C-alpha cells in the first residue's frame, strides 16, 4: 500500500512492548508503516497476522486520527471484511460489511461489501437473510450473474423455490455460456423437476445438451435426464420421455467423458490455489468447483451402485420407442438388452416387448426367433402367455395359420390357468374353422364354453 519503511514495523512494535524507557501510551507506530506491513502479510497469505493490524488502524481512524493520503476508510473496512472472510471468520466479516454498508450504499465498494455480506450470511446458514442481499447485488453490472446464482442457492436453502427458479431463469438468459452457466442450468432442471414443471425442465435439458462441452457434472446430468424421462412417461408424454432418455450416456461412455471433465476441474483448482492474491469471488469460485467435484463423485457413486444401469437404460429406450411406434428402433435397444445383459431384472419384460416390436413391424420370422429365445430363457415366465397371444395375432394377420396355431397350442397347453388362455382358446377355434378343420374347431369351441 505504501513504500516500505527502512525500519520494520515489527521492530517498532517490539520497542513499544518492551522498551524500558519509552511509554507505549505516548508513541504509536505510524499508520503508513502498519499498512505497508499489512500489504506484505496479505501478499504472503498471512492473513491471521494482517487482521489485527487492520483492526488497530481502523480503531485509530474511528477515534479521529487521519488516514494517510490516498487511503480511504471505506477501502480499509472492505479489506478487513475480506480478510476475515478469507479466514472463515464469517460472523466478523458479516459485522464489518454491514457497518460499511451503513455509510456506503452505491458504487463498487458497496457492491463488494454486499458480496462479502451475502456470502458470509450464507456460509453461516443464514440463507433467508442472504436472499435480499444478493437481490440488491444483482443490480451491479460487475456481479450481476454471480449475484443471481448466489441468490438462487440461498433461496433454495431457505425453501424459497419460486425465487430460486426466477433467479436462475434471469441468470441463464443473460450469463455467458461457461461452466458456471451449465451448473446453474443443471440446478434449474432439478428444481423444475421438483416443482413438476416438466415442460420447463425438458426445455432446459435441450438447451444444456446443445452446450454439452461446458458441462462439468455429466453424471448429475445423466441422472436428471433419467428422472425427467421417467416423469414424462408417467405423465403420458412418451415423445418427451424418449427425447430425455436419448440424451443419457451408457455407463462406459459416461465414465470416460466424466474423467476428462473431472481432470479439467482439478487442474483449474490447482492453478487457482497457487495464486498469491485471492479475492472473495475467487475463494467462492474455488468452493463451488470443489462442491461440483463432490457432486460429480456422489452422482458417479450412485450410478456405480446400480448393476442394472445400462440394462435399465436400454429397456427405457426400447419401451418408449415401442410406445411411439418406433418398432425397429425398439427392437434394436431390446436386442441389446437381452443379448448383453442376460441376467437383467428387465429381461422378461424386454423379451415380451421385443416379440411385440417384431410383431407390430410384421417381421414374423424375427418374432418367432425372439419368442423361441424367450421360451428357452424363462420357460415359466408369467409374461409368456402375453407374448404367445401377440405372436398368434401377428401370424394370423400375415396368413401364417401354421404359426398361429402353434403359438396358441403352446399357450393353452403350458399356461392353462393364465388370464389370456380363454381368449387363446376362442382364437384357436376361429383359426381351425377358417382352415376348414371343423372337428377341431368344434372341440376348441366346446372347450371355450366349458372354461
C-alpha positions as a printed Julia matrix, in Angstrom:
451×3 Matrix{Float64}:
   0.0     0.0     0.0
   2.9     2.37    0.77
   6.71    2.46    0.21
   8.39    0.18    2.7
   9.93    1.95    5.68
  13.61    1.47    6.39
  12.68    0.37    9.91
  10.48   -2.75   10.08
   7.19   -2.25   11.82
   7.81   -5.31   14.0
  10.91   -3.68   15.42
   8.86   -0.68   16.38
   6.22   -2.91   17.91
   8.89   -4.59   19.97
  10.07   -1.23   21.27
   6.53   -0.33   22.21
   6.05   -3.58   24.04
   9.37   -3.96   25.85
  11.32   -0.69   25.81
  12.03    0.29   29.48
  12.27    4.0    28.88
   9.55    4.57   26.28
   5.87    4.68   27.19
   3.52    2.97   24.7
   0.81    5.49   25.58
   2.9     8.32   24.07
   4.32    6.58   20.93
   2.39    4.86   18.14
   3.68    3.15   15.03
   2.87    5.39   12.05
  -0.08    4.22   10.01
   1.85    4.09    6.7
   4.26    1.58    8.2
   1.46   -0.58    9.58
  -0.39   -0.53    6.26
   2.82   -1.36    4.44
   3.21   -4.4     6.69
  -0.43   -5.35    6.12
   0.21   -5.29    2.38
   3.18   -7.64    2.77
   1.27  -10.01    5.03
  -1.68  -10.19    2.67
   0.59  -10.96   -0.27
   2.27  -13.67    1.82
  -1.17  -15.09    2.7
  -0.5   -14.46    6.41
  -4.0   -13.12    6.9
  -4.28  -14.05   10.56
  -1.42  -11.61   11.25
  -2.8    -8.92    8.96
  -6.27   -8.8    10.53
  -5.34   -7.4    13.97
  -3.13   -4.75   12.38
  -6.05   -3.64   10.19
  -8.33   -3.6    13.2
  -5.88   -1.35   15.0
  -5.7     1.08   12.1
  -9.48    1.29   11.86
  -9.83    1.84   15.63
  -7.42    4.75   15.42
  -9.27    6.19   12.4
 -12.6     6.0    14.2
 -11.08    7.86   17.13
 -10.24   10.74   14.84
  -6.72   10.04   13.59
  -6.26   10.95    9.95
  -5.53    8.21    7.46
  -2.55    8.54    5.13
  -3.13   10.47    1.93
  -4.75    8.3    -0.76
  -6.09    5.74    1.73
  -9.85    5.65    2.31
 -11.7     4.35    5.32
 -14.11    2.5     3.02
 -11.34    0.59    1.29
  -9.73   -0.37    4.59
 -13.01   -1.57    6.0
 -13.67   -3.6     2.87
 -10.19   -5.11    3.11
 -10.86   -6.06    6.72
 -14.17   -7.7     5.84
 -12.5    -9.58    3.01
  -9.63  -10.67    5.26
 -11.96  -12.08    7.9
 -13.93  -13.81    5.16
 -10.76  -15.45    3.86
 -10.01  -16.56    7.42
 -13.51  -18.11    7.52
 -14.38  -15.83   10.41
 -17.77  -15.2     8.84
 -19.53  -13.52   11.81
 -16.86  -10.83   11.94
 -16.86  -10.45    8.15
 -20.65  -10.0     8.33
 -20.37   -7.34   11.05
 -17.69   -5.36    9.23
 -19.54   -5.5     5.89
 -22.81   -4.36    7.49
 -21.01   -1.48    9.16
 -19.52   -0.4     5.86
 -22.91   -0.55    4.12
 -24.39    1.87    6.66
 -22.14    4.53    5.14
 -21.88    3.41    1.51
 -24.9     2.24   -0.5
 -23.84    2.7    -4.13
 -20.78    2.15   -6.25
 -18.27   -0.67   -6.49
 -17.27   -0.64   -2.82
 -20.9    -1.15   -1.82
 -21.2    -3.99   -4.32
 -18.03   -5.62   -2.96
 -19.34   -5.26    0.58
 -22.68   -6.85   -0.37
 -20.82   -9.77   -1.91
 -18.88  -10.35    1.31
 -22.02   -9.88    3.39
 -24.18  -12.22    1.33
 -21.6   -14.99    1.25
 -20.84  -14.59    4.95
 -24.52  -14.93    5.78
 -24.93  -17.96    3.53
 -21.89  -19.68    5.0
 -23.43  -19.24    8.45
 -26.63  -20.86    7.13
 -28.48  -17.54    7.36
 -29.95  -18.19    3.93
 -33.17  -16.19    4.27
 -31.11  -13.11    5.25
 -28.75  -13.65    2.32
 -31.5   -13.75   -0.33
 -32.31   -9.99   -0.33
 -28.61   -9.09   -0.09
 -27.92  -11.0    -3.3
 -31.05   -9.44   -4.79
 -29.57   -5.97   -4.24
 -26.2    -7.19   -5.52
 -27.78   -8.35   -8.8
 -28.18   -4.66   -9.71
 -24.38   -4.48  -10.0
 -23.09   -4.81  -13.56
 -19.94   -6.45  -12.21
 -21.63   -9.07  -10.05
 -24.99   -9.39  -11.81
 -24.59  -13.01  -12.92
 -22.87  -14.27   -9.79
 -25.4   -12.49   -7.59
 -28.27  -14.26   -9.33
 -26.51  -17.58   -8.91
 -25.89  -16.95   -5.2
 -29.46  -15.67   -4.76
 -30.79  -18.9    -6.22
 -28.54  -21.02   -4.0
 -29.6   -19.15   -0.87
 -33.28  -19.23   -1.84
 -33.14  -22.99   -2.36
 -31.69  -23.47    1.1
 -34.32  -21.14    2.54
 -37.1   -23.11    0.85
 -37.99  -20.17   -1.41
 -38.21  -22.2    -4.62
 -40.08  -19.63   -6.71
 -37.36  -17.05   -6.01
 -34.67  -19.64   -6.76
 -36.22  -20.53  -10.11
 -36.79  -16.89  -11.07
 -33.16  -16.03  -10.29
 -31.85  -18.92  -12.36
 -34.08  -18.03  -15.3
 -32.72  -14.49  -15.26
 -29.17  -15.79  -14.98
 -29.42  -18.26  -17.84
 -30.94  -15.6   -20.09
 -28.03  -13.2   -19.68
 -24.91  -15.0   -18.48
 -22.11  -16.21  -20.78
 -22.25  -19.91  -21.54
 -19.48  -21.21  -19.31
 -19.11  -23.93  -16.66
 -20.98  -21.85  -14.06
 -23.83  -21.32  -16.51
 -24.03  -25.07  -17.13
 -24.01  -25.84  -13.4
 -26.84  -23.34  -12.9
 -28.79  -24.95  -15.76
 -28.47  -28.36  -14.1
 -29.74  -26.88  -10.85
 -32.68  -25.26  -12.64
 -33.65  -28.55  -14.3
 -33.57  -30.22  -10.88
 -35.77  -27.51   -9.35
 -38.24  -27.66  -12.23
 -38.49  -31.41  -11.77
 -39.13  -30.99   -8.06
 -41.89  -28.49   -8.83
 -43.28  -30.79  -11.56
 -42.7   -28.15  -14.23
 -41.88  -30.86  -16.76
 -42.11  -28.73  -19.93
 -39.68  -26.2   -18.48
 -37.34  -28.97  -17.34
 -37.4   -30.52  -20.82
 -36.58  -27.19  -22.47
 -33.72  -26.69  -20.01
 -32.35  -30.13  -20.77
 -32.46  -29.5   -24.52
 -30.66  -26.18  -24.05
 -27.98  -27.78  -21.91
 -27.46  -30.66  -24.32
 -26.68  -28.15  -27.06
 -23.86  -26.83  -24.84
 -22.54  -30.17  -23.6
 -18.84  -29.26  -23.82
 -19.11  -26.87  -20.88
 -20.93  -29.3   -18.58
 -18.66  -30.44  -15.74
 -21.09  -32.76  -13.97
 -22.13  -35.16  -16.73
 -23.02  -37.81  -14.15
 -25.51  -35.49  -12.5
 -26.94  -34.52  -15.88
 -27.41  -38.19  -16.76
 -29.33  -38.78  -13.55
 -31.59  -35.79  -14.2
 -32.25  -36.95  -17.77
 -33.41  -40.34  -16.49
 -35.6   -38.72  -13.84
 -37.14  -36.36  -16.38
 -37.78  -39.21  -18.81
 -39.49  -41.26  -16.11
 -41.63  -38.29  -15.04
 -42.69  -37.53  -18.63
 -43.5   -41.19  -19.27
 -45.68  -41.26  -16.15
 -47.36  -38.08  -17.43
 -48.29  -39.89  -20.7
 -45.73  -37.99  -22.77
 -43.68  -40.73  -24.46
 -42.26  -38.3   -27.02
 -40.8   -36.12  -24.29
 -39.63  -39.16  -22.35
 -37.84  -40.53  -25.4
 -36.11  -37.19  -26.0
 -34.82  -37.29  -22.41
 -33.73  -40.94  -22.49
 -31.85  -40.49  -25.76
 -29.54  -37.96  -24.11
 -28.35  -40.44  -21.47
 -24.87  -41.92  -21.87
 -24.25  -45.64  -21.27
 -22.03  -46.26  -18.25
 -18.71  -46.84  -20.03
 -19.01  -43.75  -22.2
 -20.14  -41.68  -19.22
 -17.15  -42.74  -17.12
 -14.76  -41.88  -19.95
 -16.25  -38.44  -20.55
 -16.6   -37.65  -16.84
 -12.96  -38.49  -16.16
 -11.78  -35.78  -18.56
 -14.21  -33.26  -17.05
 -13.03  -34.05  -13.51
  -9.38  -33.67  -14.51
 -10.23  -30.3   -16.01
 -11.8   -29.14  -12.75
  -8.9   -30.44  -10.67
  -6.37  -28.65  -12.88
  -8.32  -25.4   -12.54
  -8.36  -25.78   -8.75
  -4.6   -26.34   -8.63
  -3.96  -23.17  -10.65
  -6.39  -21.11   -8.57
  -4.96  -22.22   -5.25
  -1.47  -21.28   -6.4
  -2.44  -17.62   -6.84
  -0.81  -15.15   -4.43
  -3.82  -12.86   -4.04
  -7.3   -14.33   -3.86
 -10.48  -12.24   -3.79
 -13.78  -13.15   -2.19
 -15.13  -14.09   -5.61
 -12.09  -16.26   -6.34
 -12.37  -18.02   -3.0
 -16.03  -18.73   -3.56
 -15.33  -19.98   -7.09
 -12.94  -22.49   -5.53
 -15.65  -23.62   -3.13
 -18.14  -24.03   -5.97
 -15.77  -26.09   -8.11
 -14.9   -28.22   -5.08
 -18.63  -28.7    -4.5
 -19.08  -29.58   -8.17
 -16.39  -32.26   -7.93
 -18.04  -33.6    -4.8
 -21.45  -33.66   -6.5
 -19.97  -35.41   -9.53
 -18.32  -38.03   -7.33
 -21.59  -38.58   -5.48
 -23.55  -38.98   -8.73
 -20.98  -41.44  -10.08
 -21.12  -43.43   -6.86
 -24.87  -43.76   -7.18
 -24.57  -44.83  -10.81
 -21.9   -47.4    -9.97
 -24.12  -48.89   -7.27
 -26.67  -49.78   -9.95
 -25.59  -53.02  -11.59
 -28.54  -52.69  -13.98
 -27.77  -49.12  -15.05
 -27.23  -49.92  -18.74
 -29.89  -52.61  -18.99
 -32.46  -50.28  -17.4
 -31.49  -47.58  -19.9
 -31.93  -49.92  -22.88
 -35.28  -51.09  -21.55
 -36.49  -47.5   -21.14
 -35.4   -46.73  -24.71
 -36.97  -49.87  -26.15
 -40.22  -49.45  -24.24
 -40.59  -45.79  -25.17
 -39.7   -46.34  -28.82
 -42.41  -49.02  -28.91
 -44.98  -46.62  -27.45
 -44.04  -44.11  -30.13
 -44.4   -46.62  -32.96
 -40.65  -46.88  -33.5
 -40.77  -50.66  -33.68
 -37.42  -51.18  -35.36
 -35.61  -48.79  -33.0
 -37.32  -50.52  -30.07
 -36.13  -53.9   -31.33
 -32.54  -52.69  -31.59
 -32.5   -51.44  -28.0
 -34.23  -54.52  -26.63
 -31.97  -56.91  -28.56
 -29.0   -55.13  -26.99
 -30.5   -55.71  -23.55
 -31.33  -59.43  -23.88
 -28.02  -60.15  -25.63
 -25.59  -58.2   -23.45
 -27.44  -58.46  -20.12
 -28.99  -61.95  -19.97
 -29.46  -61.73  -16.2
 -31.01  -58.27  -16.13
 -34.06  -57.67  -14.0
 -35.84  -56.3   -17.08
 -35.14  -59.41  -19.15
 -38.69  -60.86  -19.2
 -40.34  -57.52  -19.99
 -37.69  -56.91  -22.65
 -38.43  -60.24  -24.34
 -42.17  -59.56  -24.3
 -41.71  -56.12  -25.87
 -39.17  -57.49  -28.35
 -41.79  -60.01  -29.56
 -44.31  -57.15  -29.75
 -41.88  -54.91  -31.69
 -41.28  -57.58  -34.32
 -44.99  -58.44  -34.43
 -46.05  -54.83  -34.97
 -43.46  -54.41  -37.7
 -44.71  -57.65  -39.33
 -41.3   -59.33  -39.1
 -42.73  -62.75  -38.39
 -39.52  -64.77  -38.62
 -37.72  -62.44  -36.22
 -40.75  -62.51  -33.95
 -40.69  -66.31  -33.89
 -36.96  -66.3   -33.12
 -37.44  -63.83  -30.26
 -40.31  -65.92  -28.88
 -38.18  -69.08  -29.06
 -35.39  -67.36  -27.16
 -37.87  -66.09  -24.57
 -39.24  -69.6   -24.07
 -35.78  -71.05  -23.6
 -34.55  -68.24  -21.34
 -37.55  -68.14  -18.98
 -39.87  -71.08  -19.76
 -42.13  -70.38  -16.78
 -42.4   -66.62  -17.2
 -45.82  -65.18  -16.37
 -45.36  -62.88  -19.36
 -45.07  -65.71  -21.91
 -48.87  -66.04  -22.41
 -48.96  -62.38  -23.49
 -46.07  -62.95  -25.89
 -47.75  -66.03  -27.37
 -51.07  -64.22  -27.77
 -49.38  -61.27  -29.54
 -47.42  -63.64  -31.76
 -50.54  -65.61  -32.68
 -52.37  -62.45  -33.7
 -49.43  -61.27  -35.81
 -49.13  -64.67  -37.52
 -52.85  -64.6   -38.34
 -52.54  -61.13  -39.84
 -49.79  -62.4   -42.15
 -51.76  -65.51  -43.12
 -49.44  -67.85  -41.23
 -52.1   -70.09  -39.69
 -49.5   -72.77  -39.03
 -47.56  -70.49  -36.72
 -50.74  -69.05  -35.25
 -51.98  -72.49  -34.21
 -48.54  -73.44  -32.89
 -48.37  -70.39  -30.65
 -51.95  -70.89  -29.45
 -51.37  -74.53  -28.64
 -48.26  -73.63  -26.62
 -50.16  -71.03  -24.66
 -53.2   -73.18  -23.96
 -51.16  -76.26  -23.04
 -48.39  -74.68  -20.97
 -50.45  -71.97  -19.24
 -53.96  -73.41  -18.74
 -54.81  -71.02  -15.88
 -53.43  -67.82  -17.41
 -55.78  -64.87  -17.82
 -55.37  -64.91  -21.6
 -55.93  -68.65  -22.04
 -59.67  -68.25  -22.54
 -59.09  -65.77  -25.38
 -56.49  -68.05  -26.94
 -58.96  -70.97  -26.95
 -61.52  -68.81  -28.76
 -58.9   -67.63  -31.24
 -57.9   -71.27  -31.77
 -61.5   -72.28  -32.54
 -61.77  -69.47  -35.11
 -58.44  -70.42  -36.66
 -59.49  -74.07  -37.05
 -62.82  -73.0   -38.51
 -61.14  -70.7   -41.04
 -58.85  -73.54  -42.07
 -61.81  -75.89  -42.6
 -60.8   -78.1   -39.71
 -64.31  -78.21  -38.32
 -63.95  -81.08  -35.87
 -61.01  -79.37  -34.19
 -62.89  -76.09  -34.29
 -65.85  -77.75  -32.57
 -63.57  -79.21  -29.89
 -61.98  -75.87  -29.22
 -65.34  -74.13  -29.1
 -66.65  -76.7   -26.65
 -63.54  -76.22  -24.53
 -64.16  -72.46  -24.58
 -67.77  -72.97  -23.46
 -66.62  -75.23  -20.62
 -63.89  -72.89  -19.47
